[in-house]
Amino acid sequence: MNSSKFSISRRHLLTGVATTAAISSFGVAAEKQASSFILPKTTQGSAGRLAADEAFWAEVATYYDRTQGIVNLEHGYWGKMAKPVIEAYQRATKMVNDQNSFYARKHFPRDIRHATSRVAQALGAEEGEIVLTRNATEAIHNLIRQYQGLSAGDAVLFADSDYPSFKTTMKWLEQDQGVKSVEVITPSLADQQQLLQAYVSAFDKHPEIKLMLLTHVSNQHGLVFPVVEVVKEAKKRGIDVICDCAQSWGLIDYKISDLEVNWTGFNLHKWIGSPVGVGALYMKTGSLNKIAPYPGESDPDNSRAYTRVHTATANFAAFLTVPTALDFHQAIGGENKQARLHYLRDLWFTEAQSMSHIEVLGGKDSMSSTGMSSFRLKGKTSIDDANKLQQRLENDFGIFTVIRKGLDSGACVRITPQVFTGADEIQQLVDSLKKLA
């Protein structure tokens, strides 16, 4: 393939970033012209074919500063900002520091509305349905704690593959609300039907369930859950669903309407590439009655989603940089990014599946998998085993990873590449896995 047909013009890209991120004297993004973050059109290309074009992704990688001295395959914590994004963040930081409270009191409310509007547009949501938060954890914790539909004797459901902090908060409802918590054990290597059946079986076994936590993409092994199908089954039984999208937006290319959920939390500092400290809460119009306003806030008509959080003083500059991060994400293309990350995952995952000493975790098929997956040595499921494996990869082979320890089946090591990861780095991982035998 002729990779030049897909190349991003550095001059156009940087010009586009500078235009959309330009900060006036009080921080308003100057968007007087359309963003030029569009890949050149081609009749030969598709996201699937582009995923394997190493020349194209090598060009994308030039927009990122790399971790030195190690192959970093742990990018699920937060996403590295591209160079144009970090430059916009630095300008915003200086402006906020220079203008101080004069800016924050007079002009920041207007600017955060602008950033919120951009997020809503990107997600396909109404502006009033989105509230910017510091992270998905803040959003989802508030949804769980402020849910008003429980009575003593009811049950709440979560899965072993959910985010550990959210599982703890769901369990906390036992002492706070007098309800029972139910944990569903999901397969560590699964397809959509197996995952759906795990939830349906739990619903049928526990008809007292009134609220459930449902993860879109598990932080443990990148497994994609059949959100739409699970939500349909939950609604039949009168079960409300809080959806965790902390890892999914940007890792997967979708609109919020694709999920058919009422409430969810997102991160923008993972796969969208904003500065650390930006998340979002989504509350579908007309669904606010069961989520109480944040203590001390008032919303008698249940129409103002922003009353469900109270972020207080946060990183102004991080929020100001959101439009630039979205511009850069959209320049690469959500579909292209998803395909590339999935391609990189398949490079090592397929090889690892054939290794007798390796157990892989994640999706069995393309609908159930993402660019993020996990593995462990067969029969080695303890946290100590996972720690030793992670340390061996780092110290003996120069590959940085992270352990995950929330699954019922045991601990594992997660592999999470990014768009600037090269196929040669994935090959280093494959070579290392072979030597672990």
FITIMI-144466 format. One record per residue (C-alpha): x, y, z; residue in three letters. Coordinates in pm, whole numbers, plus 50000, padded with zeros to 5 digits. Each point is the difference from the previous one (the first is absolute). Layout:
N
XYZAla ...
This chain:
437
500005000050000Met 501155034949926Asn 500095014650350Ser 500445035549869Ser 496374999549893Lys 499104998650367Phe 502595023850141Ser 499045027650238Ile 501475033249895Ser 502125011550294Arg 499565036449896Arg 496244996449966His 499704980250320Leu 501975024450209Leu 498215029449836Thr 496674984050078Gly 500964994050362Val 501295035250043Ala 496825014149851Thr 497574980450213Thr 502115003150314Ala 500865036749970Ala 499285016950330Ile 498805035550005Ser 500725022950290Ser 497354982550209Phe 500264964749868Gly 497244996949740Val 500964975049731Ala 500205018649669Ala 498234976849760Glu 499455023249705Lys 500704973649738Gln 499344963049963Ala 502634976450135Ser 502414986749739Ser 500414967350192Phe 498764977849720Ile 501944971549846Leu 500275004149622Pro 497324980049823Lys 500994969349802Thr 498194973849798Thr 502454973350114Gln 499725003550372Gly 497974986250284Ser 500574999850374Ala 500794963049986Gly 502655004049730Arg 501445031450156Leu 500444981550330Ala 502944980649858Ala 501675029749826Asp 503105004250217Glu 501185030849806Ala 496775018450076Phe 500084991650370Trp 503685008750020Ala 499015034649880Glu 497275001850265Val 502624989950258Ala 502085031049921Thr 497335020650177Tyr 500784983150332Tyr 503015000850232Asp 500914964250087Arg 500874983450330Thr 503754994649989Gln 501854968150085Gly 497094975949997Ile 497194987049780Val 496945013850174Asn 496944977849948Leu 498045014550292Glu 497905027949851His 496734991450171Gly 500795022050301Tyr 499725032649811Trp 500775010749644Gly 503055019549898Lys 499185034349857Met 501095006249642Ala 502505028449958Lys 497445025449870Pro 497744991550295Val 502695004350262Ile 501005033049839Glu 496415012250024Ala 499904988050362Tyr 503155019050085Gln 498625031949844Arg 496754995750190Ala 501864993650324Thr 501995032149958Lys 496915020149913Met 498064987150301Val 502945006750228Asn 500475035049858Asp 496315009650012Gln 499274981150323Asn 496615006150163Ser 499185028249759Phe 499804974149723Tyr 498484972250213Ala 497185021650141Arg 499115018349682Lys 500764977949701His 500604963750095Phe 496274991450020Pro 499665009749634Arg 503084979949902Asp 498994968350182Ile 496615002049830Arg 501865000949671His 502094969450095Ala 496884982050121Thr 498275007549671Ser 502914985149806Arg 499854968150207Val 496254997549950Ala 500415004249623Gln 502704973449986Ala 497864975550197Leu 496815008449813Gly 498345011850320Ala 498005030950083Glu 502065026950169Glu 497874998950315Gly 500644962750036Glu 503765004050052Ile 501845013150305Val 503805001650009Leu 501574983950305Thr 503524992450115Arg 499754963749891Asn 497574971649939Ala 500424988350359Thr 498555032550133Glu 497054997049762Ala 499204963550070Ile 500525002250376His 497455028150008Asn 497524979849793Leu 500304970350237Ile 499885019850324Arg 497185022949891Gln 497744973249851Tyr 496565001950162Gln 498214968349890Gly 501024975750274Leu 498194985650304Ser 501024974750263Ala 499824965449851Gly 500915011249649Asp 503224988549834Ala 502685017049792Val 502194982349746Leu 503565003949879Phe 502534977349829Ala 503474987850089Asp 501225017049682Ser 498795034550113Asp 502375027150125Tyr 501074991350359Pro 499045033750149Ser 496524997749852Phe 499534964950135Lys 500935012950345Thr 497485028349969Thr 497254976149892Met 500774978650307Lys 499865031450215Trp 496305002549910Leu 499444969750221Glu 500805019450318Gln 498615033049875Asp 496734988049846Gln 499474966050161Gly 500104982049665Val 501734968049891Lys 502855000749750Ser 500274973449731Val 503194993649805Glu 499794983649659Val 503094981049888Ile 500745006449634Thr 502194977949779Pro 503545013149962Ser 500094989749633Leu 496565004749849Ala 497745010049715Asp 496875021750009Gln 497554971550054Gln 501944985750293Gln 500125034050168Leu 496325006649944Leu 499094966050140Gln 502015006450316Ala 497885030850072Tyr 496664984449902Val 500704970650230Ser 500735024150287Ala 496815019649927Phe 497914968450006Asp 501644986950316Lys 499595033150185His 496675016349909Pro 500535024750285Glu 502705018749804Ile 499055036549949Lys 503305016349902Leu 503044987349814Met 503415012149894Leu 500904990749644Leu 503435005149848Thr 500345008049631His 503704990649976Val 501614982650297Ser 503155015250140Asn 501154964750083Gln 500384985549650His 498325023049748Gly 496964977449963Leu 497085018149833Val 496654993150163Phe 496744998349800Pro 498585031350159Val 496925003949780Val 498904963950044Glu 500634999750377Val 498155033050044Val 496994986349810Lys 499874969650227Glu 500415021950308Ala 497175023349895Lys 497644970449958Lys 500554992850369Arg 499865035950125Gly 503745001850067Ile 501735033849967Asp 503475000349844Val 503025021850074Ile 502474995249714Cys 503765003650045Asp 501585014049682Cys 503245010750167Ala 502164979749762Gln 497864998449689Ser 499635034249837Trp 502855004049751Gly 501084963950039Leu 496754992449815Ile 498415023949753Asp 496335005350089Tyr 497255024650086Lys 498164999550330Ile 496744990749826Ser 501654967449890Asp 499984988050361Leu 496365008250087Glu 500895008650362Val 498685027050231Asn 503075006850215Trp 503694995549947Thr 503415014450078Gly 502915005649761Phe 503675009250009Asn 501455024549751Leu 503544995650130His 500264963849887Lys 499254994449631Trp 498885035149899Ile 503375014250108Gly 499045029650217Ser 502135011250295Pro 499634978950314Val 497025010850205Gly 497155000649750Val 497034976449996Gly 496335003149921Ala 496644989950140Leu 497174991649761Tyr 496385000950114Met 497354994549736Lys 497285026549986Thr 497054988850209Gly 501994975250211Ser 501075022050290Leu 497214992150245Asn 501744969550151Lys 503385016950051Ile 499875025450281Ala 501795033449962Pro 503355002350173Tyr 499485007750373Pro 499295036950032Gly 498955004049638Glu 496405005049893Ser 498184988649686Asp 496234999150065Pro 499174992649635Asp 502694973149959Asn 501185016849681Ser 503555011650076Arg 502644973049972Ala 502745023150130Tyr 498424999550348Thr 501024963450037Arg 503665009150051Val 501865027150189His 503525000249862Thr 500965032650172Ala 503395014849906Thr 501664977849742Ala 502635003549730Asn 498615028149785Phe 502674995549733Ala 499234962949961Ala 496385007849917Phe 501065027849761Leu 502124975149806Thr 497144975749935Val 499095014749657Pro 503594996049880Thr 500154964150124Ala 496784992349816Leu 501345016549685Asp 503114978350005Phe 498034968450076His 497675007549711Gln 502945007949772Ala 501244964550039Ile 496434987549983Gly 498194979850265Gly 499444970849764Glu 503645000349892Asn 501215001050359Lys 497744971150101Gln 501174979049704Ala 503695006950067Arg 499814991050368Leu 498034968649920His 502614990749739Tyr 502855004050249Leu 498134978750252Arg 499444972449747Asp 503714999449911Leu 500954987150345Trp 496724984350111Phe 499814975949705Thr 503594988950055Glu 499504996250375Ala 496924978149951Gln 502194973749837Ser 502544999650285Met 499394970850236Ser 501355018850302His 497855031249951Ile 496345006350092Glu 498455029749821Val 497075020350134Leu 497605022449813Gly 497694997249702Gly 499684968749790Lys 498805019649698Asp 500255035149856Ser 496745011850158Met 501234989850346Ser 503565013249980Ser 501855033149986Thr 503625010949977Gly 500404990450366Met 500314964050123Ser 501754980050272Ser 501864967650056Phe 501624979050269Arg 502114968850021Leu 497784969450009Lys 499254989250353Gly 501565031950144Lys 497005020150121Thr 501095015450330Ser 500845036750044Ile 503554989850086Asp 500214980349674Asp 498795030349803Ala 502445023250176Asn 502914977049920Lys 498904997949636Leu 499705037749971Gln 503435004850156Gln 501584974149772Arg 498605017149690Leu 501355033350122Glu 503384989450134Asn 500944972149759Asp 498385012049679Phe 499545037750038Gly 496214999049963Ile 497835019450243Phe 496544986550083Thr 497605000150295Val 498324972850203Ile 496224997850046Arg 498604981750301Lys 496235003549999Gly 498954968949810Leu 498544969850178Asp 502214977849784Ser 503155016450131Gly 502525027449934Ala 501455007749658Cys 502295023649810Val 498335025449772Arg 501455010449662Ile 498885034349876Thr 501655015349691Pro 499315034949868Gln 499795015249653Val 503725008150009Phe 500944963950082Thr 501734982949709Gly 499544964349879Ala 503694994650076Asp 499325007050368Glu 497184974650000Ile 502424975149844Gln 502335006150294Gln 497144989750227Leu 499334968649796Val 503684990450012Asp 499965005350375Ser 496894978650051Leu 501714971249820Lys 502935002350240Lys 497714997950304Leu 499444962849940Ala 
